Amino acid sequence: MDDMRVGVIGGGRMGAGIAQVFLAAGAHVTVQEPEADAARDRIAKGLAVAESKGGGPAEEAMARLTMDAIPADADLVIEAVPEDPRLKVEVLAQAESRLGEHAVLATNTSSLSIGELAGGLERPERLIGMHFFNPVPVQELVEIVVTKATPPEVLATAREWVERIGKTGVVVNDSPGFASSRLGVLLGLEAVRMVEEGVATPEDIDTAMVLGYRHPMGPLRLSDLVGLDVRLAIAEYLAAKLGPRFEPPRLLRDKVAKGELGRKTGRGFYDWP
């Protein structure tokens, strides 16, 4: 990958993680992020942790990182901004206007329609979904989301990129929530309802899924890690698209209203240091 140029729009937790895995694979990466210093620090810390666990030299990878606007010669540009459709369309269109016709655009959305996001582009067939999972350096899966307009060569290239960064790709046709979010959110919402109804504590619900079904993490702890505000926004979107089975429970709405968003605020269904 040493001749590949990747752009990442957004340097938060997800964007930094995406940048890290491409840097670790040998690509040249440019991250477009207003808070550039904070994003650079996230990437540097992630690479240092990886090096301490047997990964490649962090300093060497950081030498291939640039904090700037997306370069015109990028082969792949991945959008990793918040789940706001208007914002995503805006940044994707801006990136497309700078890129050559060979470039592939990807969105890291976990639920929004790829076809709808592509509607604001001049070359909509060049947009693909590449849904990474948090934390990106650790999680093995990337959901590759295609539309009816996706050329076979774009899908083949996306598969190759995912493989070269050491991940496993699954291909999903464009639909609300794709496969992973649709199933994961449904399980998480039912776990919230169980807490709301007094069926069991969050700890016991999560332990039941970890030990009984071999999930690596229970649905409520996972919701805290993702962010309850993010869970709520996805649930509202899926409810609007797929019906009332995705309607968010009152308890979830109340926690978000109180600012109890999970790990990032120190409290959700669990207390976080």
N, C-alpha and C positions, 0 to 999 in steps of 0.2 A: 504493500500500500504506500510505499515511499514516494510514489509519483501522483498520489491522489490528493485532491484539494477539496476539503469539506468546509462548509459554512454552517454555523449554528446560530440561530436567532433566539436569544434569550439565554442568560447565564445564571438562572436560579438553580435549584437542586437538580431538576431534570436536565436542563441544558448543560450544566457543568458536567454531569455524569455522562451525557452523550459525547461531549467533547473529550472527556477523559478516555473513553473506550476507543475512540478513533485515534487519538494521540498514541495510546498504548499499542495500537496495531500498526503504527508507522505513518499515518496520514499527516498531512499539513492541515491544521485546523484554524479557522478564523471564527471568533465568537463576537457577535454583535450584541452589546449589552450596555445600557447607559451607566450602570454601576460596575464599570470594568474592573476596578481594583478588587472588589468583593468577589466577582466571578473568577478572576485569576487565582485568588487565594483558595477558593473552593476546589478548583481544578488541581492546583499544586498540592493541597493537602490530600486529595484523593489519590493522586499519583504516588505521593510519599507513602501512604498507607499500603497501596498495592505493592510498592517496591519492598516494603518491610515484610511482606508475605510472599516474596519470591517473584514479584513482577519485574519488568524492565526498569532501567534507570530513569528516575523521575526527571532529573535535570535534562537528560537527552530528549525526553518527550516534550518538556516545557519549551525547549528551543524551537519546536515546530508550531508553537501556539502564537497567534496574533490576536490582539483585541482591537477590532476595527470594524468598519462597514464590510458587508459581504463582498468578496472580490468577484470581479466579472468572469474570472477563469475557473470558478468553482465547478466541480463535477457533480456535487451533491450539496443541497442546502436543506437543512432540517429546521423547521420552525418548532420552537419549544416555549411559546408564550402562554399565558393563562387561557383557560377554556372560554374565551369570549369570541364568538364567531366573527364579529365585525373586526376585532383586532387581528385575528388570524388572517382574514382575507386581506386586510390592509398590508400586513407585513409580507405576506406571500406575493402580493402584486408588486410591491416595491422591490422584492428580491428578483422576481421574474424580469422586471424591466432592466436589471443590470446584467442578466446572465445570457450566455450563448444558447442557441437552440438545442445543443447536446445535453445541457444540464438537466438533472432531475430534481424536482422539488418534493419534499416530504413534510408531512405534518405529524407531530407526535400526539395529536388528539387521542383521547381515550374513548370518545363516544360520538363526536360530531361527524356528520355526513361528509365524506370526502368529495362526493359529487357536488354538494352545495358549496363547499369551500372552493372547489375548482371553478365554479360558475363565475367568479370574479377574475379569472385569468385569461390571457390571450391563448395560451397553450394548455388547456385543462387536462389533456391526456398525459401531460408530463408530471402531474401531481399524484403522489401515492401516499398512503398512510404507512408510517413506520412507528408503531406504538410501543415504546420502550416501557419498562417497568422499574419502579423505584424500590431500592437504589439501583441505578443502572449498572454500575460496575459489577454488582453481585448477581442480579437477576439474569437468568439464562435466556428468557423468551423475548422475542420481538414479533409483534403481530403485524404482518404485512397486509395492508388493506387495499384492494383493487376495485376499480369500477369497470363497467362494460367497455369503457373507452381506453382502458390501460393497455398499451401495446405489449406484446409478449416480451420484447427485448427489455422494456423498463422493469417488468416483474423479474426477469432473469437477472438483471443487474442488481436489483434490490436484494434478491436472494444471495447473490455472491457477496455483496457488502456485509450482510448480516453474518454470513458464515465466516468472513475474514476478520470480523471483530470478536469471534468466538462465541457467538450467540446461535440459538436455534430459531428459525423463522417458521411461523405458521401462516398460511394464506387464507384470508377471509374476504368474502365479498362485502362490498359496502352496504351496511345497514346500521340503524341506530344501535350504538353500544357494541357493535362488532360481536365477537364471541366472549372475550374475557370480561369486559366491563358489564355486559348484559348479565352474565351468570354471577359474577362477583358482587355486583351491586344488589341483585335480587337476594342473595344469601345474606349480605350485610344488612339490608333493610329488615329482613325477617328476624335477624338477631336483635336489632334495635327494638322491634315490636315485642320480642320476648322479654327484654328488660323492662319495657314500658308496662307490660302486663304482669310483671312480677313472677314470671316463670322461673327465672334463675338469675344469679348475679352475672355481670359481664365476665368475671374470671371463670366461673363454672361453665358458661356457654362456650367460651373460647377453649377451655381445657377439653370439653366434650368433642369439639371438632379436631383438635390437635391429636388427641389420643384415640378417638373413635374412628376418625376418617383420615388420619395421617396428613392433615393439612399442616404446613410448616408454621402457620400462625393462625390464631382464631380471627373470625370476621370483625370483631369489635376492636381488637388491638390493631388490626390492619387498617380499619377505618380511621383510627386515631393517627396512624402514620401517614396515611394519604391526606388527611385533613377533612374534618366533618363538613366544612364549607364546600370543599370539592365534591364530596359524596352527595351533598344536598343538591348542588347544581346539576350533577349528572343525573340524579334521580328525577329531578324536575324535568329535565330535557327528555329522558326516556318515558316519563309519564305522559308528556305531551305527544310523543311520537308513537308509543306502543300501548298506552292505556293505563288504567288505574292500578294494575298490579305493581307498578313502580311508584305509586304515590308515597311520598316521604312520610314517615310517622311523625306525630306531633313532638315526640321527645327529641328527634333529630333537629327539627326546626327550632325548638326551644334552646337546645345547646348552642346552636349557631348564633341565635339571637343574643345569648349571654356571652358570646365570645369564647366559649369552650370548644375550641376547634381541634383539639388533640395535641400531639406532641409539640407543634409549633407555638402553642400558647401555654403549654404546661399542664393543661387539663382537658380531658374529653370524657371518654368512658373510664379512663385511667388517669392517675396523677403521674406527670413526667417531671423528672428533675430539671 
